Amino acid sequence: MARDYRKLTVFQLADDLAMGVYGATRTFPNEEKFGLTSQMRRAAVSIAANIVEGSFRDSERDYVHFLEISLGSCAEVGYMLDLARRLGYLAPEACAKLAETQNHCARGLAALLRARRRAQ
């Protein structure tokens, strides 16, 4: 029973966040290529990827599990955005814009998780 993840606002937010993180990390120092750059990109992509993977799981329990992983990755991105700002890799304005998308995504995932848990 595949769910159409493309109809979820939270998926669209996660995809926007991943695109934004990729764009923002292009300007990070070269020595961060295998550090913060890679970690931020991985975590940002993980949010949307786990929504997609969970959408194709048969059980509601599995779907919820993948949404929980997405929410954890979203929290990771929030921390790394703040770290990148404090390290001077992201301008405060750019960080604020990405943090707003990350915050909306986290709230959306939390709401979706509450709804799906009630459905179990």
C-alpha positions as CSV (number, residue, x, y, z in Angstrom):
1,M,0.0,0.0,0.0
2,A,2.1,2.9,-1.2
3,R,1.2,6.3,0.1
4,D,1.7,9.3,-2.2
5,Y,4.5,11.2,-0.4
6,R,4.5,13.9,-3.1
7,K,1.2,15.2,-1.8
8,L,2.6,15.8,1.6
9,T,3.6,19.4,2.4
10,V,6.2,18.0,4.8
11,F,7.9,16.1,2.0
12,Q,8.0,19.3,-0.1
13,L,9.5,21.2,2.8
14,A,12.1,18.4,3.3
15,D,13.0,18.6,-0.4
16,D,13.3,22.4,-0.3
17,L,15.5,22.0,2.8
18,A,17.8,19.5,1.0
19,M,18.1,21.7,-2.0
20,G,18.9,24.7,0.2
21,V,21.5,22.8,2.2
22,Y,23.2,21.7,-1.0
23,G,23.3,25.3,-2.2
24,A,24.5,26.7,1.1
25,T,27.3,24.1,1.6
26,R,28.9,24.9,-1.8
27,T,30.6,27.9,-0.1
28,F,31.9,25.9,2.9
29,P,35.7,25.7,3.3
30,N,37.3,22.9,1.3
31,E,38.6,21.2,4.5
32,E,34.9,20.6,5.5
33,K,34.2,18.6,2.3
34,F,34.3,15.3,4.2
35,G,33.1,16.9,7.5
36,L,30.3,19.3,8.0
37,T,29.5,19.7,4.3
38,S,29.0,15.9,3.9
39,Q,27.2,15.5,7.2
40,M,24.7,18.3,6.6
41,R,23.9,17.1,3.1
42,R,23.5,13.5,4.3
43,A,21.1,14.5,7.1
44,A,19.1,16.9,4.9
45,V,18.6,14.2,2.2
46,S,17.8,11.7,4.8
47,I,14.7,13.7,5.9
48,A,13.0,13.4,2.5
49,A,14.4,10.0,1.7
50,N,13.0,8.4,4.8
51,I,9.6,9.9,4.1
52,V,9.7,8.3,0.7
53,E,10.9,4.9,2.0
54,G,8.3,4.9,4.8
55,S,5.6,5.7,2.3
56,F,6.2,2.4,0.5
57,R,6.1,0.2,3.7
58,D,3.1,-1.9,4.2
59,S,2.5,-1.4,7.9
60,E,1.6,1.8,9.7
61,R,4.2,0.8,12.3
62,D,7.0,0.8,9.7
63,Y,5.7,4.1,8.2
64,V,5.8,5.7,11.6
65,H,9.3,4.4,12.2
66,F,10.6,6.0,9.1
67,L,8.9,9.3,9.9
68,E,10.7,9.2,13.3
69,I,14.0,8.8,11.6
70,S,13.1,11.7,9.3
71,L,12.4,13.9,12.4
72,G,15.7,12.9,14.0
73,S,17.5,13.9,10.8
74,C,15.6,17.1,10.7
75,A,16.8,17.9,14.3
76,E,20.4,17.1,13.2
77,V,20.2,19.6,10.3
78,G,18.9,22.2,12.8
79,Y,21.9,21.8,15.0
80,M,24.3,21.8,12.0
81,L,22.8,25.0,10.6
82,D,23.5,26.7,13.9
83,L,27.0,25.3,14.1
84,A,27.8,26.4,10.6
85,R,26.5,29.9,11.4
86,R,28.7,30.0,14.6
87,L,31.7,28.8,12.7
88,G,31.2,31.6,10.2
89,Y,30.4,29.3,7.2
90,L,26.8,30.6,6.8
91,A,25.8,34.2,6.9
92,P,23.1,34.9,9.6
93,E,20.5,35.7,6.9
94,A,21.1,32.6,5.0
95,C,21.1,30.5,8.1
96,A,17.8,32.1,9.3
97,K,16.1,31.3,6.0
98,L,17.2,27.6,6.1
99,A,16.4,27.4,9.8
100,E,12.9,28.6,9.1
101,T,12.4,25.8,6.5
102,Q,13.9,23.3,8.9
103,N,11.6,24.4,11.7
104,H,8.5,24.2,9.5
105,C,9.6,20.7,8.4
106,A,10.2,19.6,12.0
107,R,6.8,20.9,13.0
108,G,5.1,19.2,10.0
109,L,6.8,15.9,10.7
110,A,5.8,16.0,14.4
111,A,2.2,16.7,13.4
112,L,2.2,13.9,10.9
113,L,3.7,11.5,13.4
114,R,1.0,12.4,16.0
115,A,-1.7,11.7,13.4
116,R,-0.2,8.4,12.2
117,R,0.4,7.2,15.8
118,R,-3.3,7.8,16.5
119,A,-4.1,5.7,13.4
120,Q,-2.2,2.7,14.6
